[in-house]
Amino acid sequence: MVEYLPFNVGTSVSYLSKIGQIKFIDQRNNLVGVYENHNDKLVQYKLSELLEAYRQRELSIVTDIYPQSKGVTLTNAELKRVKNIDAFCQQARLHETPQSLPILEKMIPIIAEHHGYEGKDIPKPKTVQGWYREWALHNYDTVQMVISKRTGRNKPRLPDDIEDIIKNCIDIIYLKEKKSQKATIKNVRKTMLDVGYSESDIPDANTIRTRIKQLDPTMVKRKREGELAYREFTRLTKSHHPEYMLLERVECDVMHLNIGVLDNEGYYIGSLSIAFCLDAGSRAIVGYALMVSIKKKETASFVLEALLHSVIKKNDEDYPFGGIAHLYAQDNGPGYRDSGNKKFIEMVLKALLQMLPSRKGWGKPFVEAAVKSIRQHIGDEVQAVLGKYKPGTFTEDTLRSSAKLTIEQVEEKIYDALCYTYHDTPMEALKCQTPRQVWAELADRAPPIYLEKLPNPQELRPILVENRAVNSVVGVRLLYQKFQCDELQELVFQINGNRSEKSIKVCIEFNLYDARAINVIDPRTGKRIEVPNTKHAAERRSFYQLNAYRNGLKKRIENEATIATEKRIKQRAESVRKGPKTNFVPIGSSKKIWDDLNKSVLSPHELMPEHDKESKRFAKQVADGEHNQSKSSSDESISDHSSRFESQSKQAKKSGGFDAI
């Protein structure tokens, strides 16, 4: 019995959370072969099973895009013709004798009823026979078959041989070698010139860009960016987000906060940033790291700290989240695209890495959605947060003046916000369960795997600096810190001989969040030499903490805020008063000055003792000033001496008048 099939050979389908492509259909034996993309295997299903799944909407058609030969755009009439021919020829191809008239006579009414064809739209068996014969001659390409009938204005502008050159260059340069459109255009030009075409025959660059733009986006995504990017693209565009298993996918991101942080001595260090590693299955934060700096920049050291925190087993019963993930999804930020971060994921953790474009939230939707709630929880715990990060609104001076918490206090409050508030809050996406509950359920099915042994500390210094001077006496200077050891001094002596004052150039590696030691690479052998800090080699501290006192004056924490209560202390305002600027009056002052002091708030006090020579000198200066002032006032009526009055008045102030005192 001939039965209409909703899928054909080459159709991509989604079944049981797997995406595959149908390779063959055997109706006689009730078999269908599906090539599954995720494991590169050909799996056989029963045809009746897939048809029933299609009726129950458990099987869906992922892509049903007709091939467009050489990127040629079709008219509406041509698209309608392609649809009609495919509807009958694809079904006829499933039979052993596709051009048999008895088979076509039984098949055509079933297909016409399914597609709603009536009257003249229903073809005759001999018409379908001719369609199939011509379709096979065009290598089963319906579009090529239709456009071959074009005449006049609808005929392609470029000859077929030039179209073939463009298609081959796109396949090789753009899709296989993954080069840019500009490189593809140059290759088309070079190929045509080598074959013998003239400059006038070479198509315009916009024509080649149009051919590239008209390619199937899913095919381009798979060939240029790989299978993982293709699967995520089809998941995001064709269906809803799947239910991930525990640590199947971990998304990483960085959040900046407007909060100033002080060190234990009261010096301003900078503002706070947090790097997250979020499990997509349970929405749990498996790892995080704090960065305090003036420049909000995602460094490789910062990102590596968060990754290390996510893969180790915490000695904390309240924070059981962590483990090695199957896939890490990261954006193209400066810290994530560093080679040290990639080596740690691919070589140490043996995991997959997916790099996504920056500022495209759809690439890592789970961590982007969690950032808003995390920011709110942190703002409730840390009252000093000024709001969302806006460089134009909150300047560094504003953060410096509002800073009142130390590093230890910020770490404690961030831990409370993430460990308890966030993980114990029900989420609608988790069916009103908390991330802690979902993590416990998934961990019972598949327990997480932790990193058994941490890497060597020398491998956790990802930042490389070249041509750094090393001296046998001083050692290495880096970010206002000195690093020296016997092995480094011996290296300088071996290269320079007895010339100890001369320095050598080496490459060093360091971690911004661990200033205890750095790596110096031997220029002769490439071996790493661990060189400790001469002053701060015991306790782990960042370069930002050690250099905090260079950011400005030390803040008096006891005057700005009480750290224990976190309440601002209101400073006493200066009293607004009139009268003289001081309450110290020299001996021998006139009665007028004493009267002014009595009218003011101040209480006068004479300078004691009387034998003080300095007091007598002040008294003599005041007396001379009063004498000159009285003389000037007597001559005030004489206009010819007005300029002399001004000069004498100024001279009196300079020679020791009361205002000068």
JOZIQUI-V715136 format. One record per residue. N is the residue number from 1. RES is the residue in one letter. SS is DSSP state (a for helix, b for strand, c for the rest). PSI is psi as a letter, one per 30 degrees, with the letter a starting at -180 (NA if undefined). NEAR is the number of other C-alpha atoms within 12 Angstrom. Layout:
n: {N N}
res: {RES RES}
ss: {SS SS}
psi: {PSI PSI}
near: {NEAR NEAR}
//
This chain:
n: {1 2 3 4 5 6 7 8 9 10 11 12 13 14 15 16 17 18 19 20 21 22 23 24 25 26 27 28 29 30 31 32 33 34 35 36 37 38 39 40 41 42 43 44 45 46 47 48 49 50 51 52 53 54 55 56 57 58 59 60 61 62 63 64 65 66 67 68 69 70 71 72 73 74 75 76 77 78 79 80 81 82 83 84 85 86 87 88 89 90 91 92 93 94 95 96 97 98 99 100 101 102 103 104 105 106 107 108 109 110 111 112 113 114 115 116 117 118 119 120 121 122 123 124 125 126 127 128 129 130 131 132 133 134 135 136 137 138 139 140 141 142 143 144 145 146 147 148 149 150 151 152 153 154 155 156 157 158 159 160 161 162 163 164 165 166 167 168 169 170 171 172 173 174 175 176 177 178 179 180 181 182 183 184 185 186 187 188 189 190 191 192 193 194 195 196 197 198 199 200 201 202 203 204 205 206 207 208 209 210 211 212 213 214 215 216 217 218 219 220 221 222 223 224 225 226 227 228 229 230 231 232 233 234 235 236 237 238 239 240 241 242 243 244 245 246 247 248 249 250 251 252 253 254 255 256 257 258 259 260 261 262 263 264 265 266 267 268 269 270 271 272 273 274 275 276 277 278 279 280 281 282 283 284 285 286 287 288 289 290 291 292 293 294 295 296 297 298 299 300 301 302 303 304 305 306 307 308 309 310 311 312 313 314 315 316 317 318 319 320 321 322 323 324 325 326 327 328 329 330 331 332 333 334 335 336 337 338 339 340 341 342 343 344 345 346 347 348 349 350 351 352 353 354 355 356 357 358 359 360 361 362 363 364 365 366 367 368 369 370 371 372 373 374 375 376 377 378 379 380 381 382 383 384 385 386 387 388 389 390 391 392 393 394 395 396 397 398 399 400 401 402 403 404 405 406 407 408 409 410 411 412 413 414 415 416 417 418 419 420 421 422 423 424 425 426 427 428 429 430 431 432 433 434 435 436 437 438 439 440 441 442 443 444 445 446 447 448 449 450 451 452 453 454 455 456 457 458 459 460 461 462 463 464 465 466 467 468 469 470 471 472 473 474 475 476 477 478 479 480 481 482 483 484 485 486 487 488 489 490 491 492 493 494 495 496 497 498 499 500 501 502 503 504 505 506 507 508 509 510 511 512 513 514 515 516 517 518 519 520 521 522 523 524 525 526 527 528 529 530 531 532 533 534 535 536 537 538 539 540 541 542 543 544 545 546 547 548 549 550 551 552 553 554 555 556 557 558 559 560 561 562 563 564 565 566 567 568 569 570 571 572 573 574 575 576 577 578 579 580 581 582 583 584 585 586 587 588 589 590 591 592 593 594 595 596 597 598 599 600 601 602 603 604 605 606 607 608 609 610 611 612 613 614 615 616 617 618 619 620 621 622 623 624 625 626 627 628 629 630 631 632 633 634 635 636 637 638 639 640 641 642 643 644 645 646 647 648 649 650 651 652 653 654 655 656 657 658 659 660 661}
res: {M V E Y L P F N V G T S V S Y L S K I G Q I K F I D Q R N N L V G V Y E N H N D K L V Q Y K L S E L L E A Y R Q R E L S I V T D I Y P Q S K G V T L T N A E L K R V K N I D A F C Q Q A R L H E T P Q S L P I L E K M I P I I A E H H G Y E G K D I P K P K T V Q G W Y R E W A L H N Y D T V Q M V I S K R T G R N K P R L P D D I E D I I K N C I D I I Y L K E K K S Q K A T I K N V R K T M L D V G Y S E S D I P D A N T I R T R I K Q L D P T M V K R K R E G E L A Y R E F T R L T K S H H P E Y M L L E R V E C D V M H L N I G V L D N E G Y Y I G S L S I A F C L D A G S R A I V G Y A L M V S I K K K E T A S F V L E A L L H S V I K K N D E D Y P F G G I A H L Y A Q D N G P G Y R D S G N K K F I E M V L K A L L Q M L P S R K G W G K P F V E A A V K S I R Q H I G D E V Q A V L G K Y K P G T F T E D T L R S S A K L T I E Q V E E K I Y D A L C Y T Y H D T P M E A L K C Q T P R Q V W A E L A D R A P P I Y L E K L P N P Q E L R P I L V E N R A V N S V V G V R L L Y Q K F Q C D E L Q E L V F Q I N G N R S E K S I K V C I E F N L Y D A R A I N V I D P R T G K R I E V P N T K H A A E R R S F Y Q L N A Y R N G L K K R I E N E A T I A T E K R I K Q R A E S V R K G P K T N F V P I G S S K K I W D D L N K S V L S P H E L M P E H D K E S K R F A K Q V A D G E H N Q S K S S S D E S I S D H S S R F E S Q S K Q A K K S G G F D A I}
ss: {c c c c c c c c c c c b b b b c c b b b b b b b b b c c c c b b b b b b c c c c b b b b b b a a a a a a a a a c c c b b b b b c c c c c a a a c c c c a a a a a a a a a a a a a a a a a c c c c c c c c a a a a a a a a a a a a a a a c c c a a a c c c a a a a a a a a a a a a a c c c c a a a a a a c c c c a a a c c c c c a a a a a a a a a a a a a a a a a c c c c a a a a a a a a a a a a a a a c c c a a a c c c a a a a a a a a a c c c a a a a a a a a a c a a a a a a a a a a a a c c c c c c c c c c c b b b b b b b b b b b b b c c c c c b b b b b b b b b b b b c c c c c b b b b b b b b b c c c c c c a a a a a a a a a a a a c c c c c c c c c c c c c c c b b b b c c c c c c c c a a a a a a a a a a c c c b b b b c c c c c a a a a a a a a a a a a a a a a a a a a a c c c c c c b c c c c c c c a a a a a a a c c b b a a a a a a a a a a a a a a a a c c c c b c c c c c b c a a a a a a a a a a a c c c c c c c c c c c a a a a c c b b b b b b b b b c c c b b b b c c b b b c c a a a a a a a a a a a c c c c c c c b b b b b b b b c c b b b b b b b b c c c c c c b b b b b b c c c c c c c c c a a a a c a a a a c c c c c a a a a b b c c c c b b c c c c c c c c c c c c c c c b b c c c c c a a a a a a a a a c c c c c b b c c c c c c a a a a a a a a a a a a a a a a a a a a a a c c c c a a a a a a a a a a a a a a a a c c c c c c c}
psi: {k k k k k f l a k f k k l j k h g k k l k k e l k j e e g h k k k k j k e f g h l j k k l k e e e e e e e e e g g f k l j e k h k k k j k g g k k l l e e e e e e e e e e e e e e e e f f f l e i f g k e e e e e e e e e e e e e e f g k l b f f j l l e e e e e e e e e e e e f g h h j e e e e e f f g k l b f f k k e k l e e e e e e e e e e e e e e e e e f h l l e e e e e e e e e e e e e e e g l l e f f k l l e f e e e e e e f g l k e e e e e e e e f l e e e e e e e e e f f f l l k l j l l k g e k k k k l k k k k i k k k l a f f g k k e a l k k k k l j k k f e f g k j f l l k k k j l e k i k j l e e e e e e e e e f f f l j k h j f f i g k l l k l e k k k l a h l e e e g k e e e e e e e e e e f h l k k j k l k l h j f f e i f e e e f f e e e e e e e e e e e j f f k f a l j j e f e j l e e e e e f f k f k l e e e e e e e e e e e e e e e e f g k k k e f g h g l l e e e e e e e e f e e j k l k l j e k k l k f f f g j f k k k l h k k k k f e e b k k j h g l k k k l e e e e e e e e e e f b f i f f k l l k l k l k l k f g j g e l l k k k j f e f g k k k j j l k f e i f e k j l l e e e f g e f f f a l k k j e f e e l j e e f h k k k k k k k k k j l l a l f l g j k l k g l l f e e e e e e e f l f l k k k l k l l f g j e e e e e e e e e e e e e e e e e e e e e f g f f j f f g e e e e e e e e e e e e e g h l e e e NA}
near: {10 20 25 26 31 28 33 34 28 25 29 32 37 32 30 16 23 28 35 35 33 35 25 27 33 25 26 16 14 18 22 32 29 35 27 26 26 22 14 14 17 19 23 23 27 21 28 20 18 31 26 18 21 21 15 12 15 18 25 29 29 28 27 22 21 31 29 27 30 35 27 31 26 28 17 10 15 25 24 18 25 30 24 31 37 33 36 44 36 36 36 41 33 29 25 14 15 29 30 21 19 18 27 32 25 23 35 37 26 25 31 26 18 18 20 16 19 15 11 9 19 26 27 22 25 20 22 32 28 23 33 33 24 24 29 21 15 18 15 26 27 37 34 32 29 34 30 23 17 18 11 10 9 18 19 23 18 20 15 18 18 27 26 21 32 39 33 25 34 38 27 22 27 33 28 21 17 22 21 20 28 20 22 33 32 25 28 37 28 20 25 26 19 14 16 14 18 14 16 11 20 30 27 18 20 15 25 36 25 21 32 33 21 23 28 22 21 29 27 24 23 22 26 24 26 24 24 28 30 26 32 32 28 32 24 20 17 22 23 14 23 21 22 24 26 35 39 30 38 42 48 49 46 41 32 36 39 39 44 40 44 43 34 24 22 32 31 42 40 44 45 45 38 39 43 43 45 49 45 39 34 39 50 48 46 45 40 38 36 38 43 42 39 33 19 27 26 34 37 35 38 43 48 43 36 36 44 36 32 40 40 30 24 19 11 12 11 16 29 30 43 39 39 38 40 29 32 41 43 43 31 26 26 25 31 40 28 27 23 32 38 29 23 35 33 20 16 24 30 17 25 29 32 32 30 28 20 20 16 16 23 23 33 36 30 35 36 29 21 35 32 20 24 38 34 23 28 38 26 21 25 34 27 32 33 30 24 23 23 17 20 11 14 22 21 29 21 22 32 34 30 29 39 43 44 35 35 18 24 36 26 19 26 33 29 24 27 41 32 27 27 32 35 25 27 22 22 11 21 23 13 14 22 25 39 34 25 32 36 24 19 26 24 13 12 15 21 30 22 24 24 15 14 19 19 13 23 27 26 34 37 34 31 26 22 18 17 23 25 38 29 31 23 24 36 39 25 33 23 19 29 28 37 34 28 19 23 35 30 22 33 34 23 19 23 19 16 15 15 21 18 19 27 30 25 31 27 35 36 41 35 37 33 33 38 32 40 43 41 44 30 27 23 15 11 13 19 27 31 31 36 32 33 23 18 22 23 13 16 20 25 32 31 34 36 35 26 32 22 18 25 19 17 23 28 21 29 21 18 23 24 17 24 13 13 21 17 19 16 11 10 7 6 6 8 9 13 14 19 25 20 23 22 22 33 33 29 23 31 21 13 15 27 24 18 22 26 18 16 19 18 21 18 23 17 22 22 15 13 16 11 15 15 16 23 22 22 28 28 23 29 31 24 27 29 28 19 27 25 17 19 26 20 15 19 18 12 13 14 10 17 17 15 20 24 19 16 26 27 20 20 27 22 18 24 24 30 29 20 18 20}
//
